[in-house]
Amino acid sequence: MEQSFGRPPDASTASWPASAAPAERPRLVVLGLGYVGLPLAVTAARAGLEVTGLDVSAETVAELRQGRSHVGDVADEELRTALEGGFRPTTDPSCLAAADVAVICVPTPLTSAGVPDLGAVTAATRSVAAHLRAGTLVVLESTTYPGTTEDLVLPLLEAGGLVGGRDFALAFSPERIDPGNPHYGLANTPKVVGGYTPACSARAAAFYRRFVERVVVTRGTREAEMAKLLENTYRHVNIALVNEMAVFCDDLGIDLWDAIDAAATKPFGFHAFLPGPGVGGHCIPIDPNYLSYTVRQLGYPFRFVELAQEINARMPAYVASRAQRLLNDHAKPVRGSVVVLLGVTYKPDVADERESPAQPVARRLLGLGADLRWHDPHVDHWAIDGTVIPRADLDRDLPGADLTVLLQAHAAYDLDAIAKAAPLILDTRGRLDGQTVERL
């Protein structure tokens, strides 16, 4: 099913040259083989497309060619099946010369000054431009601020003389990968698409319909770019709301977790968000800053986003202060106390540590002199600022720990057993009960 809000076509955009008709078995090049690009490449290969994956990391490409996936949502078996079906990882950009479709899935981090860093997008676009031929569809999936597709990508692609919307198609389609989600993957998550022209939108929608169940077409590229930022800003702001409530509810002696459970019984007008030790991953800590950056260019601040960023960023320090208070309540100083952190990834049941709040929590506790240990079933090695932190043995270390802090409630954890074994627990996820447990 396709939902369309397309702008009315005009004479220059209503039709597409016959030379640009989609091939029966399109040759797809995915630029960037990370947590977005690799699932896209493997899913497209499974759907019968001829897929090449282009990445700047020779190490990544070598591992993929050997059938070893570095992305949790792509199992080694799935990767090997894709390789057997013709999927070809490479570092050679000349593969773009034969592409019918080029999809850019490269990282878009923030600079040290907190502004968008589009260096990888620029480099990838220039690689596409160097090999661009008439009839190619180019799609940007990397999260960015509204206007990037038309103001940055389009001029780079047109530098060689081809004209967007006439000689090649251009669109933006935000990635919606949710690492570790057992219910929603690339194929059954609706795909938002916004083209430079209505014909570009139609071309991109037809491409994604080959392996995605539902395509949603926006009025243009800017609306598609904004949709991604709106999704993550909505979560960012609401998480900040409950995080701030957690702080003052503790001072008021109110069980916020119980209040949330009660509010969630309302069958309309309320969606439950839960407090925690901070936000992590690429999306929530990063993407709203792209929207804030866009608004600041208009001459005024986006106060909602900036306040949410401030609240969520201070939660790791608050968790450390709660740990310090809890130890003090039991006549123990932080310095020299054995503190075990459980779960150091940014979300449950994944190995992804990007922007995990566990790192600033650990950094603060180390600064206070804690004898720090950690455990995570999805992580083999963990270090803070180059210092390797000892891994805890749950059977041996939990009973003797002065404090255990549950940062991530992985499904692999026996939470009842942890609550019984650890003599003192700070639960930042609201999952444990018992006399020895204090919830955030």
C-alpha positions as CSV (number, residue, x, y, z in Angstrom):
1,M,0.0,0.0,0.0
2,E,1.3,3.5,-0.9
3,Q,0.2,6.7,0.7
4,S,1.0,9.8,-1.4
5,F,0.9,13.5,-0.7
6,G,2.7,14.4,-3.9
7,R,2.7,17.9,-5.2
8,P,0.9,18.4,-8.6
9,P,3.2,17.5,-11.5
10,D,4.2,20.0,-14.1
11,A,5.4,19.7,-17.6
12,S,9.0,19.4,-16.6
13,T,8.6,16.6,-14.0
14,A,5.4,14.7,-15.0
15,S,7.2,12.1,-17.1
16,W,10.5,10.2,-16.9
17,P,12.8,9.5,-19.9
18,A,12.4,6.0,-21.3
19,S,16.1,5.4,-20.8
20,A,15.5,5.6,-17.0
21,A,12.9,2.9,-16.8
22,P,13.7,0.6,-13.9
23,A,15.7,-2.5,-14.9
24,E,14.2,-6.0,-14.3
25,R,17.1,-6.8,-11.9
26,P,18.4,-3.4,-10.8
27,R,22.1,-3.1,-10.0
28,L,22.2,-1.5,-6.6
29,V,25.2,0.0,-4.9
30,V,24.9,0.7,-1.2
31,L,27.4,3.2,0.1
32,G,28.2,2.6,3.7
33,L,27.9,-0.9,5.2
34,G,27.1,-0.1,8.8
35,Y,23.9,-0.7,10.8
36,V,21.8,0.9,8.1
37,G,23.6,0.0,4.9
38,L,24.3,-3.7,5.5
39,P,20.7,-4.7,6.4
40,L,19.5,-2.7,3.3
41,A,22.1,-4.5,1.1
42,V,21.2,-8.0,2.4
43,T,17.5,-7.4,2.2
44,A,17.7,-6.1,-1.4
45,A,19.9,-9.1,-2.4
46,R,17.3,-11.4,-0.9
47,A,14.7,-9.7,-3.1
48,G,16.7,-10.5,-6.2
49,L,18.5,-7.3,-6.8
50,E,22.2,-7.3,-8.0
51,V,23.8,-5.7,-5.0
52,T,27.3,-4.2,-4.4
53,G,28.3,-2.8,-1.0
54,L,30.8,0.0,-1.1
55,D,32.7,0.9,2.1
56,V,35.8,2.9,2.9
57,S,37.0,0.4,5.5
58,A,39.1,-2.4,4.0
59,E,38.8,-4.3,7.3
60,T,35.0,-4.2,7.2
61,V,34.9,-5.4,3.6
62,A,37.3,-8.2,4.3
63,E,35.2,-9.4,7.2
64,L,32.0,-9.3,5.2
65,R,33.6,-11.2,2.3
66,Q,34.5,-14.0,4.8
67,G,30.8,-14.1,5.9
68,R,31.3,-12.4,9.2
69,S,28.8,-9.7,10.0
70,H,29.6,-6.8,12.3
71,V,26.0,-5.7,12.5
72,G,23.7,-7.4,15.0
73,D,20.6,-7.3,12.8
74,V,22.4,-9.3,10.1
75,A,23.3,-12.8,11.1
76,D,26.3,-14.5,9.6
77,E,24.1,-17.0,7.9
78,E,22.0,-14.2,6.3
79,L,25.2,-12.6,5.1
80,R,26.6,-15.8,3.6
81,T,23.3,-16.4,1.8
82,A,23.5,-12.9,0.3
83,L,27.1,-13.5,-0.7
84,E,26.2,-16.8,-2.4
85,G,23.4,-14.8,-4.2
86,G,25.9,-12.3,-5.6
87,F,26.3,-9.6,-3.0
88,R,29.7,-8.1,-3.4
89,P,31.4,-5.9,-0.7
90,T,34.1,-3.7,-2.1
91,T,36.2,-0.6,-1.4
92,D,36.4,0.2,-5.2
93,P,34.2,3.1,-6.1
94,S,34.3,2.2,-9.8
95,C,31.4,-0.2,-9.1
96,L,29.2,2.9,-9.2
97,A,29.7,3.2,-12.9
98,A,27.3,0.3,-13.5
99,A,24.7,1.3,-10.8
100,D,21.0,1.7,-11.6
101,V,20.5,2.8,-8.0
102,A,22.9,4.3,-5.5
103,V,21.8,4.5,-1.9
104,I,24.0,6.6,0.5
105,C,23.9,5.2,4.1
106,V,27.0,6.8,5.6
107,P,27.3,8.2,9.2
108,T,26.2,11.7,10.0
109,P,27.7,12.5,13.5
110,L,28.1,15.8,15.2
111,T,31.3,17.8,15.3
112,S,33.1,18.7,18.6
113,A,31.1,22.0,18.4
114,G,27.8,20.1,18.3
115,V,27.0,21.0,14.7
116,P,26.2,18.5,11.9
117,D,29.2,16.8,10.3
118,L,28.3,16.0,6.7
119,G,31.8,15.1,5.6
120,A,30.9,11.5,4.9
121,V,27.8,12.4,3.0
122,T,29.8,14.9,0.9
123,A,32.5,12.3,0.1
124,A,30.0,9.6,-0.8
125,T,28.1,12.0,-3.0
126,R,31.2,13.0,-4.9
127,S,32.0,9.3,-5.4
128,V,28.6,8.8,-7.0
129,A,28.9,12.0,-9.0
130,A,32.2,10.8,-10.5
131,H,30.5,7.8,-12.0
132,L,26.9,9.2,-12.5
133,R,25.2,8.3,-15.7
134,A,21.8,9.1,-17.2
135,G,18.9,7.1,-15.7
136,T,20.5,6.5,-12.3
137,L,18.4,6.8,-9.1
138,V,20.3,8.3,-6.2
139,V,18.8,8.1,-2.7
140,L,20.2,9.6,0.5
141,E,19.3,7.6,3.7
142,S,21.7,9.2,6.1
143,T,19.9,11.3,8.8
144,T,20.4,15.0,8.2
145,Y,18.8,18.4,8.5
146,P,16.1,19.5,6.1
147,G,17.5,20.8,2.8
148,T,20.6,18.6,2.6
149,T,19.3,16.5,-0.3
150,E,18.6,19.5,-2.5
151,D,21.1,22.1,-1.2
152,L,24.2,19.8,-0.8
153,V,23.7,16.5,-2.7
154,L,21.9,17.8,-5.8
155,P,24.6,20.4,-6.8
156,L,27.4,17.9,-6.3
157,L,25.6,15.4,-8.6
158,E,24.8,18.1,-11.2
159,A,28.4,19.3,-11.3
160,G,29.2,16.9,-14.2
161,G,26.4,18.3,-16.4
162,L,23.5,15.9,-15.8
163,V,20.3,17.5,-14.4
164,G,18.4,16.2,-11.5
165,G,14.8,15.3,-12.2
166,R,15.6,15.1,-15.9
167,D,18.7,13.0,-16.4
168,F,18.8,11.3,-13.0
169,A,16.4,10.8,-10.1
170,L,17.1,12.0,-6.6
171,A,15.3,11.2,-3.4
172,F,15.6,11.1,0.4
173,S,14.4,8.1,2.4
174,P,15.2,8.2,6.1
175,E,16.4,5.0,7.7
176,R,14.2,3.5,10.4
177,I,16.4,0.7,11.6
178,D,15.8,-0.2,15.3
179,P,18.7,-2.5,16.3
180,G,17.6,-5.6,18.1
181,N,13.9,-5.2,17.4
182,P,12.4,-8.7,17.0
183,H,9.2,-7.5,15.5
184,Y,10.0,-4.7,13.0
185,G,12.8,-4.9,10.4
186,L,13.5,-3.2,7.1
187,A,10.8,-5.2,5.2
188,N,7.8,-4.6,7.4
189,T,8.6,-1.0,8.6
190,P,6.9,1.6,6.4
191,K,9.4,3.4,4.2
192,V,9.2,7.1,3.9
193,V,10.3,8.5,0.5
194,G,10.5,12.1,-0.7
195,G,11.7,12.9,-4.2
196,Y,13.2,16.0,-5.8
197,T,10.3,15.9,-8.2
198,P,7.1,13.8,-8.3
199,A,8.7,11.6,-11.0
200,C,11.7,11.1,-8.7
201,S,9.4,10.1,-5.9
202,A,7.7,7.6,-8.1
203,R,11.0,6.1,-9.2
204,A,12.2,5.8,-5.6
205,A,8.9,4.4,-4.4
206,A,9.0,1.7,-7.1
207,F,12.5,0.8,-6.1
208,Y,11.7,0.3,-2.4
209,R,8.5,-1.5,-3.1
210,R,10.6,-4.4,-4.4
211,F,11.5,-5.3,-0.8
212,V,9.4,-3.1,1.6
213,E,5.8,-3.9,2.3
214,R,4.6,-0.2,2.5
215,V,6.0,3.0,1.0
216,V,4.8,6.4,2.2
217,V,5.5,9.3,-0.2
218,T,5.9,12.8,1.1
219,R,5.6,16.1,-0.8
220,G,9.3,16.4,-1.3
221,T,12.8,15.7,0.1
222,R,12.5,18.3,2.9
223,E,9.3,16.7,4.3
224,A,11.0,13.3,4.3
225,E,14.1,14.7,6.1
226,M,11.9,16.4,8.7
227,A,9.9,13.3,9.3
228,K,13.0,11.5,10.6
229,L,13.9,14.3,12.9
230,L,10.3,14.6,14.2
231,E,10.2,10.9,15.1
232,N,13.4,11.1,17.2
233,T,12.7,14.5,18.7
234,Y,9.3,13.3,19.9
235,R,11.1,10.5,21.8
236,H,13.9,12.7,23.0
237,V,11.6,15.3,24.5
238,N,9.3,12.7,26.2
239,I,12.2,10.8,27.7
240,A,13.5,14.0,29.1
241,L,10.1,14.7,30.6
242,V,10.1,11.5,32.6
243,N,13.8,11.8,33.4
244,E,13.2,15.2,35.0
245,M,10.1,13.8,36.8
246,A,12.3,11.0,38.2
247,V,14.6,13.5,39.9
248,F,11.9,15.5,41.7
249,C,9.7,12.5,42.4
250,D,12.6,11.1,44.4
251,D,12.7,14.3,46.4
252,L,9.0,14.2,46.9
253,G,9.0,10.5,47.9
254,I,6.8,9.5,45.0
255,D,7.1,6.2,43.2
256,L,7.2,7.5,39.6
257,W,7.2,3.9,38.2
258,D,3.9,3.2,39.9
259,A,2.5,6.5,38.6
260,I,3.5,5.7,35.1
261,D,1.9,2.2,35.3
262,A,-1.3,3.9,36.5
263,A,-1.3,6.6,33.8
264,A,-0.6,3.9,31.1
265,T,-4.0,2.3,31.9
266,K,-5.7,5.2,30.1
267,P,-6.7,3.8,26.7
268,F,-6.3,7.1,24.9
269,G,-4.2,10.3,24.9
270,F,-1.2,8.8,26.7
271,H,1.9,6.9,25.7
272,A,4.2,5.7,28.4
273,F,7.9,6.7,28.4
274,L,10.3,5.4,31.1
275,P,13.1,7.2,32.9
276,G,16.6,5.8,32.7
277,P,20.3,6.6,33.2
278,G,20.5,8.6,30.0
279,V,20.0,8.2,26.2
280,G,22.3,6.4,23.8
281,G,22.7,5.1,20.2
282,H,23.1,7.3,17.2
283,C,19.5,8.6,16.9
284,I,18.2,10.0,20.2
285,P,21.4,11.8,21.4
286,I,22.3,13.0,17.9
287,D,19.4,13.6,15.5
288,P,17.4,16.2,17.5
289,N,20.6,18.4,17.3
290,Y,20.2,18.4,13.5
291,L,16.7,19.9,14.0
292,S,18.0,22.4,16.5
293,Y,20.8,23.4,14.1
294,T,18.2,24.0,11.4
295,V,16.0,26.2,13.6
296,R,19.0,28.2,14.8
297,Q,19.8,29.2,11.2
298,L,16.4,31.0,11.3
299,G,17.7,33.2,14.2
300,Y,16.0,31.7,17.2
301,P,16.6,28.7,19.5
302,F,14.6,25.5,19.5
303,R,14.1,25.5,23.3
304,F,12.3,22.2,23.6
305,V,15.2,20.3,22.0
306,E,17.9,22.1,23.8
307,L,16.2,21.7,27.2
308,A,15.6,18.0,26.5
309,Q,19.3,17.6,25.6
310,E,20.4,19.3,28.8
311,I,18.1,17.1,30.9
312,N,19.0,13.8,29.3
313,A,22.7,14.6,29.2
314,R,22.8,15.2,33.0
315,M,21.2,11.8,33.9
316,P,24.4,9.8,34.1
317,A,25.8,12.3,36.7
318,Y,22.5,12.0,38.6
319,V,22.7,8.2,38.6
320,A,26.2,8.5,40.0
321,S,25.0,10.9,42.7
322,R,22.2,8.5,43.6
323,A,24.8,5.7,43.8
324,Q,26.9,7.8,46.1
325,R,23.9,8.6,48.3
326,L,22.8,5.0,48.5
327,L,26.2,3.9,49.6
328,N,26.3,6.7,52.1
329,D,23.0,5.6,53.5
330,H,24.6,2.3,54.3
331,A,27.6,3.9,55.9
332,K,29.9,3.3,53.0
333,P,32.0,5.8,51.1
334,V,32.2,5.6,47.3
335,R,36.0,5.5,47.4
336,G,37.1,1.9,47.7
337,S,33.6,0.4,47.4
338,V,33.1,-2.3,44.9
339,V,30.5,-1.2,42.4
340,V,29.2,-3.5,39.6
341,L,27.5,-2.0,36.5
342,L,25.1,-4.4,34.8
343,G,24.5,-3.7,31.1
344,V,26.8,-1.3,29.3
345,T,25.1,-1.2,25.9
346,Y,22.8,1.7,24.9
347,K,19.7,-0.5,24.6
348,P,18.7,-4.0,25.7
349,D,19.7,-7.2,23.9
350,V,22.1,-5.6,21.5
351,A,25.9,-5.2,21.4
352,D,25.8,-1.6,20.4
353,E,27.7,0.7,22.8
354,R,27.3,4.0,20.8
355,E,26.7,6.9,23.1
356,S,25.8,4.5,25.9
357,P,25.1,6.3,29.2
358,A,27.1,3.6,31.0
359,Q,30.3,5.3,30.0
360,P,29.7,8.7,31.7
361,V,28.2,6.9,34.7
362,A,31.4,4.8,35.0
363,R,33.6,7.8,34.4
364,R,31.9,9.7,37.3
365,L,32.1,6.7,39.7
366,L,35.8,6.1,38.8
367,G,36.4,9.8,39.6
368,L,34.8,9.3,43.0
369,G,37.2,6.4,43.7
370,A,34.9,3.4,43.2
371,D,36.4,0.0,42.6
372,L,34.5,-0.5,39.4
373,R,33.4,-3.8,37.7
374,W,31.0,-4.4,34.9
375,H,29.1,-7.2,33.2
376,D,27.2,-7.4,29.9
377,P,26.3,-10.6,28.0
378,H,26.7,-8.8,24.7
379,V,30.1,-7.2,25.3
380,D,33.5,-8.9,25.5
381,H,35.8,-6.0,26.4
382,W,35.1,-2.6,28.0
383,A,37.3,0.4,28.7
384,I,36.8,3.9,29.9
385,D,39.2,6.5,28.4
386,G,41.7,3.8,27.6
387,T,41.5,2.2,31.0
388,V,40.3,-1.5,30.9
389,I,37.6,-2.1,33.5
390,P,37.6,-5.6,35.1
391,R,34.7,-7.8,34.0
392,A,32.6,-9.1,36.8
393,D,31.7,-12.7,37.4
394,L,28.1,-12.6,38.5
395,D,28.1,-15.7,40.7
396,R,31.3,-14.6,42.5
397,D,31.2,-10.8,42.5
398,L,27.5,-9.8,43.0
399,P,27.2,-11.2,46.6
400,G,30.3,-9.3,47.7
401,A,29.6,-6.1,45.9
402,D,28.9,-2.9,47.9
403,L,26.6,-1.7,45.2
404,T,25.1,-3.1,42.0
405,V,23.7,-0.7,39.4
406,L,21.3,-2.1,36.8
407,L,21.8,0.1,33.7
408,Q,20.4,-2.3,31.1
409,A,17.9,-5.1,31.7
410,H,19.0,-7.5,29.1
411,A,16.8,-10.5,28.5
412,A,19.7,-12.8,29.3
413,Y,19.7,-11.5,32.9
414,D,17.9,-13.5,35.6
415,L,16.6,-10.4,37.3
416,D,15.1,-12.3,40.3
417,A,18.4,-14.1,40.9
418,I,20.2,-10.8,40.7
419,A,17.8,-9.2,43.2
420,K,18.5,-12.0,45.6
421,A,22.2,-12.2,45.2
422,A,23.2,-8.5,45.3
423,P,23.1,-7.0,48.8
424,L,22.4,-3.5,47.5
425,I,21.0,-2.4,44.1
426,L,20.3,0.8,42.3
427,D,17.8,-0.1,39.6
428,T,17.7,2.5,36.8
429,R,15.2,0.6,34.7
430,G,12.4,-0.1,37.2
431,R,12.6,-3.9,36.8
432,L,13.6,-5.1,40.2
433,D,11.8,-5.5,43.5
434,G,12.9,-6.3,47.0
435,Q,14.2,-4.8,50.3
436,T,17.7,-4.3,48.9
437,V,16.5,-2.5,45.7
438,E,16.2,1.3,45.2
439,R,14.6,2.4,41.9
440,L,15.7,5.5,40.1
